[in-house]
Every structure is written in structure tokens, then in C-alpha cells.
């Protein structure tokens, strides 16, 4: 009986082991059938595109029109009509100065004009009367000549007196201080009651009508920079870029930074401010055909920079050599061919020969996202 029980135990154990082995074999078979799960990716097609060779630098903006309005006559300030930050237009009244002294000088000069006019009228009568006596041979011609000379002197004195009145009127008009240009009041330097002399500053106006960008480029590319090259400018104070040309280059390399000062002018640009920073991109040249891929396509692997080319739903690793980066695209110098289909989104999760599933219309969508770069 004991032997029969032993045989039954051994038989059951053998059956159990056989069942477990069959289950493990089935699991392995299912795993092998299932394989690696494909990665969902988007792709785009490599195309030859025209690109620009550019250099970029960050500089500053200078206002070319920023006059300091000064007093042209000596007088006391009556009133200042502007404050710092106020917008003024050309010809607008900024301040008035006391014109009382000029009024008194004008009255004095006008009285002098009237006095000389009276003397001149009397002298004219004298000349006429003496000329009549000469015609009757009562007096000599010499006496009449002296009277005529005196008359001419009075005429010159009258001209001088009238010029004096004009000068006083002109100086009196300068008591009204007018904005020479349109702009913004940067500084107010006097107030009511202050006495100003000729040349004393009253206000400083900063105009945004014409600005100058100073862009420091490395000396290594100085030979490639020339007046007339196209340059694109942007500034944080405005969302409107400006396209202009290099106006001039400073002849000397800037000591310390070893840079070339490139100058470009901006005229009537909305939102641009003197003193603000400016980013300038100089167009050095153009390349008619370059293979470009989106930046997302390029990943770093032990082999170097690689791009995954999709063939038969498999990602094939291609080691590439890169060039220019521009507008979210990277130039591929070596490693790809035109019309290759490369992975865009999902490239960072791939390895060589990994299976992939391409989303529908991803080639068309990426073509829209990354259009040809304009010249």
C-alpha cells in the first residue's frame, strides 16, 4: 500500500512539471510572435531648398535726432508747457520767456526811427530851399552839396534805426521757445522763474524718426561685410522687424571687443526706441540648393549626430554631418539623399532598425510646417 502511494505521488509530480513546462513554452512563443511594439512617429521628406548665409549680432540703437533746445536770448522763464515723457510736434510751443525788456527796447528804437525821420524831412526842405537860392546865385553850390551829404547821412541813420527795430522784434520772437522737431521730451532742465542766458539748455527732445543701429560683428568676418548688404533688424520694443542695408562700417576694429562696428539706419519705424537693444542679421550670400531637415529630426547617439530614415516601417539610423541652422531647420551636408523620408516627432525614442508606425498625412503636414526658405 505504501508503495502504491509513492508511485501515485511521483506520477502527479511528473504531470505537474509537464504542465508548467508547456505553459512556459507557450509564453515564450507568444512573446516571440508579439515582438517589439512599433513607435508612433511623424515624418517629412528631405528636399533641396534655397537658404541664406547669415551672421547675427546684438547691438544698440542710437537716436540721430535728439536736439537740446537752448535759450537764444537772455530772459527769465515765464512758463514751461511740457513735462518729461510728453510727446511734442514740430513747431509746438515749449516755453515762454519774459519779453518785457524787448518791448521797452522796441519802443526806444521806434522813437529813434521817428526822430531821424523828422530830421530827414527837415533836411530835405533845407536842401530844396538852398538849391533854389543857388539857382538865383544867392549862395554857392558848396553849401547845397554839404546839405545833400547831411541828408544822405540821415538816410543811413534811418536805415540803421529801422534795422535795430527789426533785430529787437526778432529777439522778442525768440522768447517763444518752439520745438524744432517732433519727438518725446527726454529732459526738462528749467522751470518758471529761472533766468536763462544765451545757450542755456531748456529741454532735450528725443526723436524716433531716424535711428541708427550699431552692430558689433566679429573681426573674422570683417572682410565679408560691405556697405549695401541687406540686414534684417529686430528690437524688443517692437514686434515689427525692419529690413534695411548696411550704411557704413567703422574703419577701425573696436579695441577690447575686437569687433567691427556695422552701422544701419532705421527711418520712421513704429515702436522702435533710442537706446534699446537691436538684433541684426546680415545676409552674406545665398545657397540655391541645400538639404534641410527639421531640428527635431536630429538626435545625438554614441555614433554622433544621427537622423532616422524610414524604409518599410523601419527606422534606419543615418550618421550625418550638419551645416547651417536656420528658421528651425538644419542643413545636412553628408549622410542623406534628397527625397529620403526622415522621422521628425519621436526620433528621440528610436534606435537603429526599430519598427515604426507613421501617422497619416505626416509628410504633407510637415511640408506645411517647414516650407522652403525664401531668398
C-alpha positions as semicolon CSV with decimal commas, in nm:
position;residue;x (nm);y (nm);z (nm)
1;X;0,000;0,000;0,000
2;X;0,284;0,230;0,088
3;X;0,450;0,159;-0,250
4;X;0,127;0,237;-0,440
5;X;0,100;0,574;-0,265
6;X;0,461;0,658;-0,355
7;X;0,401;0,572;-0,719
8;X;0,089;0,792;-0,729
9;X;0,279;1,087;-0,575
10;X;0,562;1,057;-0,827
11;X;0,314;1,039;-1,116
12;X;0,128;1,350;-1,006
13;X;0,455;1,540;-0,965
14;X;0,561;1,445;-1,317
15;X;0,231;1,559;-1,463
16;X;0,264;1,893;-1,278
17;X;0,613;1,950;-1,415
18;X;0,500;1,874;-1,768
19;X;0,211;2,123;-1,739
20;X;0,441;2,401;-1,615
21;X;0,687;2,340;-1,897
22;X;0,414;2,358;-2,157
23;X;0,289;2,688;-2,013
24;X;0,638;2,843;-2,019
25;X;0,688;2,731;-2,378
26;X;0,356;2,890;-2,475
27;X;0,451;3,220;-2,306
28;X;0,782;3,227;-2,489
29;X;0,613;3,151;-2,819
30;X;0,357;3,432;-2,768
31;X;0,633;3,678;-2,672
32;X;0,831;3,591;-2,981
33;X;0,525;3,628;-3,201
34;X;0,441;3,966;-3,045
35;X;0,795;4,122;-3,087
36;X;0,890;4,493;-3,022
37;X;0,599;4,735;-3,025
38;X;0,626;4,993;-3,313
39;X;0,684;5,359;-3,217
40;X;0,433;5,616;-3,346
41;X;0,622;5,888;-3,539
42;X;0,574;6,170;-3,786
43;X;0,796;6,201;-4,090
44;X;0,895;6,451;-4,356
45;X;1,072;6,431;-4,689
46;X;1,418;6,574;-4,739
47;X;1,418;6,837;-5,014
48;X;1,670;7,074;-5,162
49;X;1,588;7,428;-5,056
50;X;1,738;7,772;-5,105
51;X;1,896;7,914;-4,789
52;X;2,080;8,230;-4,694
53;X;2,424;8,254;-4,541
54;X;2,383;8,490;-4,247
55;X;2,567;8,634;-3,947
56;X;2,388;8,771;-3,641
57;X;2,491;9,025;-3,378
58;X;2,324;9,212;-3,092
59;X;2,386;9,586;-3,070
60;X;2,216;9,910;-2,965
61;X;2,005;10,186;-3,116
62;X;2,113;10,548;-3,127
63;X;1,886;10,844;-3,192
64;X;2,020;11,063;-3,472
65;X;1,778;11,345;-3,394
66;X;1,795;11,436;-3,024
67;X;1,839;11,814;-3,002
68;X;1,882;12,002;-2,676
69;X;1,669;12,315;-2,711
70;X;1,857;12,613;-2,565
71;X;1,771;12,975;-2,495
72;X;1,857;13,211;-2,780
73;X;1,808;13,525;-2,570
74;X;1,877;13,614;-2,207
75;X;1,550;13,639;-2,013
76;X;1,354;13,497;-1,722
77;X;1,140;13,187;-1,781
78;X;0,769;13,267;-1,755
79;X;0,625;12,920;-1,814
80;X;0,729;12,573;-1,936
81;X;0,447;12,389;-2,114
82;X;0,600;12,039;-2,137
83;X;0,697;11,761;-1,898
84;X;0,931;11,463;-1,924
85;X;0,786;11,189;-2,145
86;X;0,543;11,423;-2,320
87;X;0,500;11,391;-2,696
88;X;0,555;11,716;-2,887
89;X;0,520;11,808;-3,251
90;X;0,747;12,025;-3,460
91;X;0,652;12,391;-3,412
92;X;0,472;12,332;-3,081
93;X;0,526;12,588;-2,801
94;X;0,760;12,454;-2,532
95;X;0,819;12,755;-2,308
96;X;0,781;13,133;-2,294
97;X;1,039;13,383;-2,166
98;X;0,979;13,731;-2,030
99;X;0,959;13,973;-2,325
100;X;0,913;14,297;-2,123
101;X;1,272;14,414;-2,180
102;X;1,236;14,365;-2,554
103;X;0,914;14,568;-2,552
104;X;1,094;14,863;-2,394
105;X;1,387;14,831;-2,633
106;X;1,142;14,825;-2,924
107;X;0,974;15,147;-2,806
108;X;1,312;15,315;-2,773
109;X;1,421;15,205;-3,120
110;X;1,092;15,312;-3,277
111;X;1,129;15,657;-3,116
112;X;1,476;15,684;-3,267
113;X;1,331;15,600;-3,607
114;X;1,070;15,874;-3,570
115;X;1,336;16,128;-3,462
116;X;1,558;16,056;-3,762
117;X;1,261;16,066;-3,997
118;X;1,177;16,416;-3,867
119;X;1,537;16,533;-3,914
120;X;1,543;16,382;-4,261
121;X;1,222;16,561;-4,362
122;X;1,359;16,892;-4,233
123;X;1,690;16,833;-4,411
124;X;1,506;16,764;-4,736
125;X;1,336;17,104;-4,708
126;X;1,669;17,269;-4,638
127;X;1,824;17,113;-4,948
128;X;1,530;17,223;-5,163
129;X;1,541;17,578;-5,027
130;X;1,918;17,619;-5,069
131;X;1,906;17,469;-5,418
132;X;1,658;17,743;-5,513
133;X;1,898;18,006;-5,378
134;X;2,184;17,858;-5,577
135;X;1,973;17,880;-5,891
136;X;1,932;18,251;-5,817
137;X;2,306;18,282;-5,748
138;X;2,246;18,394;-5,389
139;X;2,466;18,120;-5,236
140;X;2,736;17,888;-5,365
141;X;2,683;17,526;-5,476
142;X;2,918;17,411;-5,199
143;X;2,660;17,491;-4,933
144;X;2,398;17,278;-5,114
145;X;2,643;16,989;-5,152
146;X;2,702;16,991;-4,775
147;X;2,327;16,986;-4,714
148;X;2,285;16,690;-4,953
149;X;2,565;16,499;-4,777
150;X;2,396;16,560;-4,443
151;X;2,070;16,436;-4,592
152;X;2,240;16,110;-4,705
153;X;2,384;16,061;-4,356
154;X;2,036;16,091;-4,208
155;X;1,903;15,835;-4,459
156;X;2,169;15,585;-4,348
157;X;2,092;15,654;-3,985
158;X;1,724;15,588;-4,056
159;X;1,808;15,251;-4,215
160;X;2,017;15,158;-3,913
161;X;1,738;15,257;-3,674
162;X;1,484;15,051;-3,867
163;X;1,726;14,751;-3,866
164;X;1,755;14,792;-3,491
165;X;1,376;14,768;-3,460
166;X;1,379;14,453;-3,677
167;X;1,653;14,297;-3,463
168;X;1,461;14,366;-3,143
169;X;1,145;14,216;-3,294
170;X;1,342;13,908;-3,397
171;X;1,491;13,867;-3,049
172;X;1,150;13,919;-2,896
173;X;1,009;13,631;-3,106
174;X;1,273;13,403;-2,952
175;X;1,103;13,439;-2,614
176;X;0,858;13,183;-2,752
177;X;1,061;12,859;-2,744
178;X;0,939;12,627;-3,022
179;X;1,005;12,253;-3,071
180;X;1,244;12,219;-3,368
181;X;1,144;11,854;-3,431
182;X;0,870;11,611;-3,334
183;X;0,961;11,374;-3,053
184;X;0,942;11,299;-2,681
185;X;1,069;11,523;-2,401
186;X;1,368;11,340;-2,254
187;X;1,478;11,609;-2,005
188;X;1,329;11,931;-1,868
189;X;1,614;12,148;-1,744
190;X;1,444;12,473;-1,628
191;X;1,130;12,585;-1,453
192;X;0,922;12,900;-1,421
193;X;1,123;13,184;-1,263
194;X;1,466;13,060;-1,373
195;X;1,686;13,312;-1,554
196;X;1,848;13,175;-1,866
197;X;2,133;13,318;-2,067
198;X;2,203;13,265;-2,435
199;X;2,287;12,899;-2,485
200;X;2,144;12,769;-2,156
201;X;1,955;12,438;-2,216
202;X;1,579;12,434;-2,160
203;X;1,465;12,085;-2,268
204;X;1,604;11,785;-2,455
205;X;1,390;11,620;-2,722
206;X;1,443;11,265;-2,845
207;X;1,301;11,190;-3,187
208;X;1,231;10,835;-3,308
209;X;1,204;10,949;-3,667
210;X;1,558;10,839;-3,756
211;X;1,760;10,585;-3,559
212;X;2,098;10,426;-3,612
213;X;2,181;10,065;-3,525
214;X;2,536;9,981;-3,411
215;X;2,605;9,609;-3,459
216;X;2,937;9,460;-3,337
217;X;3,038;9,171;-3,566
218;X;3,347;8,954;-3,507
219;X;3,660;9,074;-3,682
220;X;3,694;8,732;-3,852
221;X;3,408;8,813;-4,090
222;X;3,502;9,177;-4,139
223;X;3,624;9,111;-4,494
224;X;3,277;8,976;-4,588
225;X;3,093;9,287;-4,469
226;X;3,037;9,573;-4,713
227;X;2,805;9,875;-4,733
228;X;2,487;9,787;-4,920
229;X;2,448;9,433;-4,785
230;X;2,095;9,350;-4,674
231;X;2,039;9,340;-4,297
232;X;1,727;9,242;-4,100
233;X;1,674;9,417;-3,767
234;X;1,453;9,335;-3,467
235;X;1,417;9,503;-3,129
236;X;1,235;9,402;-2,807
237;X;1,031;9,725;-2,804
238;X;0,853;9,648;-3,132
239;X;0,707;9,341;-3,297
240;X;0,772;9,486;-3,642
241;X;1,108;9,386;-3,796
242;X;1,288;9,628;-4,026
243;X;1,480;9,536;-4,339
244;X;1,749;9,780;-4,443
245;X;2,109;9,779;-4,569
246;X;2,449;9,840;-4,414
247;X;2,503;10,215;-4,426
248;X;2,871;10,215;-4,336
249;X;3,145;10,031;-4,144
250;X;3,366;10,196;-3,885
251;X;3,719;10,185;-4,030
252;X;3,887;10,070;-3,707
253;X;3,842;9,746;-3,510
254;X;3,692;9,821;-3,168
255;X;3,965;9,782;-2,909
256;X;3,885;9,533;-2,635
257;X;3,597;9,352;-2,807
258;X;3,784;9,311;-3,138
259;X;3,468;9,370;-3,337
260;X;3,367;9,561;-3,650
261;X;3,105;9,830;-3,586
262;X;2,841;9,786;-3,857
263;X;2,601;10,081;-3,895
264;X;2,248;10,062;-4,036
265;X;1,983;10,336;-4,033
266;X;1,614;10,299;-3,947
267;X;1,360;10,561;-4,057
268;X;1,004;10,602;-3,919
269;X;0,982;10,259;-3,754
270;X;0,683;10,227;-3,520
271;X;0,770;10,127;-3,164
272;X;1,148;10,150;-3,207
273;X;1,320;10,334;-2,921
274;X;1,660;10,506;-2,896
275;X;1,885;10,326;-2,650
276;X;1,711;9,988;-2,694
277;X;1,895;9,672;-2,795
278;X;1,874;9,553;-3,154
279;X;1,945;9,219;-3,319
280;X;2,085;9,241;-3,670
281;X;2,111;8,959;-3,922
282;X;2,334;9,038;-4,220
283;X;2,273;8,840;-4,540
284;X;2,622;8,746;-4,660
285;X;2,511;8,526;-4,951
286;X;2,269;8,264;-5,077
287;X;2,287;7,891;-5,144
288;X;2,046;7,773;-5,411
289;X;2,016;7,408;-5,302
290;X;2,068;7,265;-4,955
291;X;1,920;6,953;-4,794
292;X;1,724;7,071;-4,489
293;X;1,554;6,872;-4,212
294;X;1,365;6,991;-3,903
295;X;1,571;7,031;-3,586
296;X;1,360;6,759;-3,415
297;X;1,490;6,504;-3,664
298;X;1,849;6,535;-3,543
299;X;1,939;6,335;-3,229
300;X;2,267;6,260;-3,055
301;X;2,377;5,897;-3,031
302;X;2,711;5,725;-2,950
303;X;2,785;5,721;-3,323
304;X;2,737;6,100;-3,338
305;X;2,458;6,314;-3,480
306;X;2,207;6,088;-3,649
307;X;1,880;6,107;-3,843
308;X;1,641;5,813;-3,875
309;X;1,540;5,727;-4,232
310;X;1,212;5,533;-4,263
311;X;1,209;5,236;-4,502
312;X;0,942;4,963;-4,488
313;X;0,817;5,088;-4,149
314;X;1,166;5,055;-4,003
315;X;1,383;5,339;-3,870
316;X;1,732;5,316;-4,016
317;X;2,000;5,518;-3,841
318;X;2,199;5,755;-4,065
319;X;2,503;5,935;-3,925
320;X;2,505;6,286;-4,073
321;X;2,724;6,594;-4,099
322;X;2,538;6,920;-4,036
323;X;2,581;7,276;-4,155
324;X;2,370;7,591;-4,126
325;X;2,083;7,615;-3,878
326;X;1,806;7,848;-3,987
327;X;1,438;7,900;-3,906
328;X;1,405;7,570;-3,720
329;X;1,581;7,373;-3,993
330;X;1,926;7,215;-4,013
331;X;2,133;7,174;-4,327
332;X;2,256;6,818;-4,390
333;X;2,592;6,814;-4,568
334;X;2,650;6,437;-4,566
335;X;2,456;6,122;-4,480
336;X;2,122;6,176;-4,656
337;X;1,986;6,188;-5,008
338;X;1,716;6,409;-5,150
339;X;1,365;6,266;-5,107
340;X;1,465;6,046;-4,812
341;X;1,181;6,019;-4,560
342;X;1,309;6,100;-4,210
343;X;1,147;6,089;-3,867
344;X;1,051;6,422;-3,711
345;X;0,847;6,373;-3,392
346;X;0,955;6,065;-3,200
347;X;1,313;6,048;-3,326
348;X;1,450;6,074;-2,972
349;X;1,283;5,742;-2,875
350;X;1,424;5,536;-3,162
351;X;1,718;5,303;-3,212
352;X;1,857;5,157;-3,532
353;X;1,621;4,911;-3,706
354;X;1,336;4,994;-3,466
355;X;0,986;4,937;-3,607
356;X;0,775;5,249;-3,650
357;X;0,421;5,345;-3,733
358;X;0,387;5,662;-3,940
359;X;0,092;5,887;-3,862
360;X;-0,136;5,956;-4,156
361;X;-0,056;6,262;-4,372
362;X;0,252;6,339;-4,162
363;X;0,464;6,403;-4,472
364;X;0,217;6,661;-4,604
365;X;0,176;6,822;-4,262
366;X;0,549;6,859;-4,208
367;X;0,587;7,006;-4,555
368;X;0,348;7,280;-4,448
369;X;0,523;7,333;-4,118
370;X;0,866;7,362;-4,279
371;X;0,824;7,546;-4,612
372;X;1,106;7,635;-4,843
373;X;1,321;7,915;-4,706
374;X;1,274;8,230;-4,907
375;X;1,570;8,401;-5,062
